[in-house]
Amino acid sequence: MIGIFVIILLVIALVVSLVFANMNKKGNSGKDSESDYHQVTYNGKTYKYNASIVSILLLGIDKTKKDKNRATSQGQSDAMEMLLLDRSKKTIKLLTIPRDCMTPIETFDGGGESLGWDKNHINLAYAFGDDAESGCMHAMQAVSKMLYHIPINYYGAMDMDNLDALQNIVGDVKVKVPNDTLKKAEGWKKGDTITINAGNVEKYVRTRDTDVAFSNETRMERQRSYFQAFYEKLKVLLNKDFNGTVSKMYSLVEHVTTNISYDNIVTFGNMVTDYQFNDDSYYTIPGKYVSSDLYDEYTLDKSALHKQVITLFYKAKEN
């Protein structure tokens, strides 16, 4: 599945951080009666939710226009990323959610009636939607529930047909290859610096050997290296040609399922170079891949996950 194209949309989605007033107006798509995320106790200490954080879930859908007449046309969210924007500290963090996370998702029968919540691959949550928007809602609920009911206010979903348009926003980018998973197929070895363009970006960010167990793990490494290169090139282009770059960004957003407006993107263009984002800004849901009879599964380390949620989304309550 194409993972990286939606990661770049995460960058575009930064702009919604300025619409802070809406955070209190919108409901928490993942909150239910089980938990109140505003204040929690962890290891004997009380923590308050960091209201400066804006959480934006972006989904990469494994679907093309050719699939629209198939029974499986809704597709699955093969790439799932959470952008965390701290307005007070002006920092960006990127939380990767492995597609194979085993966690409760809401399932539905053929008539659209809920069958309740059942443990399954998290990337299937989107597939139970009637359309792209409802699929996003199902995915948001599942992710929020997995992350101890933290609020998710914004979303974006894009299928693979728009990958070349994504690449054309920045043109060629130089990427350092992080592993040897494409050495045999493309000759790209670990440590090589290669040029990615609209013609080969899909191979770099999507290709994996499904006959090899846990191949999504090394693919995510490649996607991360591409995101870093794309982000750095985007900053350069915004400084060089702000209006032209913003126009290209919006031309892509018009073709995805999201709530980002042109005004949002203009605002984003003025702030993207002001926020801190570096090699320490990447996080992955803690857990490990395990073998199953049919599919790879990613078992959550719930203790480590709880600690990660506290670290990323909360701050200690002052006495």
FENHU-V883665 format. One record per residue. N is the residue number from 1. D_FIRST is the distance of its C-alpha to the first C-alpha in Angstrom with 2 decimals. Layout:
n->{N:N}
d_first->{D_FIRST:D_FIRST}
//
This chain:
n->{1:2:3:4:5:6:7:8:9:10:11:12:13:14:15:16:17:18:19:20:21:22:23:24:25:26:27:28:29:30:31:32:33:34:35:36:37:38:39:40:41:42:43:44:45:46:47:48:49:50:51:52:53:54:55:56:57:58:59:60:61:62:63:64:65:66:67:68:69:70:71:72:73:74:75:76:77:78:79:80:81:82:83:84:85:86:87:88:89:90:91:92:93:94:95:96:97:98:99:100:101:102:103:104:105:106:107:108:109:110:111:112:113:114:115:116:117:118:119:120:121:122:123:124:125:126:127:128:129:130:131:132:133:134:135:136:137:138:139:140:141:142:143:144:145:146:147:148:149:150:151:152:153:154:155:156:157:158:159:160:161:162:163:164:165:166:167:168:169:170:171:172:173:174:175:176:177:178:179:180:181:182:183:184:185:186:187:188:189:190:191:192:193:194:195:196:197:198:199:200:201:202:203:204:205:206:207:208:209:210:211:212:213:214:215:216:217:218:219:220:221:222:223:224:225:226:227:228:229:230:231:232:233:234:235:236:237:238:239:240:241:242:243:244:245:246:247:248:249:250:251:252:253:254:255:256:257:258:259:260:261:262:263:264:265:266:267:268:269:270:271:272:273:274:275:276:277:278:279:280:281:282:283:284:285:286:287:288:289:290:291:292:293:294:295:296:297:298:299:300:301:302:303:304:305:306:307:308:309:310:311:312:313:314:315:316:317:318:319}
d_first->{0.00:3.74:5.93:9.19:10.16:10.93:12.71:15.02:15.80:17.05:19.59:20.67:21.05:23.68:26.32:26.51:28.18:31.40:31.50:32.76:35.25:32.62:31.43:34.63:34.53:31.10:30.72:28.51:25.71:25.38:29.07:31.21:34.61:33.53:33.44:34.66:32.48:35.22:37.17:36.34:38.18:36.57:38.68:41.80:41.00:40.30:37.41:36.82:33.52:33.08:33.43:32.54:28.88:26.57:23.28:20.44:17.22:14.22:11.09:7.79:7.61:5.41:8.63:10.96:14.75:15.17:13.93:16.60:19.24:17.51:18.33:14.78:14.55:14.14:10.50:9.16:8.65:5.56:7.17:10.93:13.62:17.35:19.61:23.15:25.89:29.40:31.82:34.84:33.63:31.50:28.62:24.85:22.75:19.02:18.07:14.68:13.98:12.05:9.90:12.38:15.49:18.18:20.21:22.08:20.39:22.44:22.09:23.74:25.38:25.15:27.81:26.09:28.42:27.27:27.38:27.42:25.26:23.89:21.98:18.43:14.79:14.52:11.14:13.28:15.80:14.30:14.29:18.05:18.83:20.88:19.20:16.93:19.75:20.61:17.04:17.15:20.52:19.46:16.73:19.42:21.92:19.92:19.12:22.73:24.15:22.32:23.64:27.20:27.24:26.85:26.68:23.63:25.04:22.39:18.85:16.46:13.40:11.75:9.56:8.15:11.71:13.10:11.42:14.57:16.82:15.48:16.28:19.61:20.78:21.61:21.67:21.49:20.77:21.76:19.46:20.70:18.48:18.41:18.00:18.46:15.13:15.07:18.85:19.25:16.76:17.53:20.54:19.14:21.08:21.23:23.50:23.11:23.03:21.08:20.77:17.50:17.91:16.45:16.57:14.56:12.38:9.19:10.29:11.05:8.23:5.16:7.44:8.47:11.27:10.76:14.56:14.99:15.40:13.62:11.39:9.10:12.41:12.93:9.55:10.61:13.84:12.66:11.02:14.38:16.41:14.93:15.63:19.12:19.84:18.71:20.79:23.81:23.75:23.55:26.65:28.52:27.88:28.97:32.16:32.78:32.03:31.39:31.81:29.80:26.80:27.00:27.16:23.96:22.19:23.64:22.77:19.06:19.82:21.68:18.59:16.67:17.74:19.74:23.38:23.76:26.73:28.07:30.74:28.26:26.59:30.06:30.93:27.73:28.65:31.92:30.56:27.41:29.60:31.77:29.33:28.91:25.51:25.41:24.07:25.53:23.62:20.40:20.21:17.99:18.84:21.24:20.83:19.94:17.73:19.83:19.79:20.17:21.16:17.86:14.89:14.41:16.11:16.65:20.32:21.55:24.57:26.36:29.24:27.20:24.99:28.22:29.56:26.47:26.74:30.43:29.84:27.29:28.70:32.38:35.63:38.77:41.34:44.49:47.76}
//
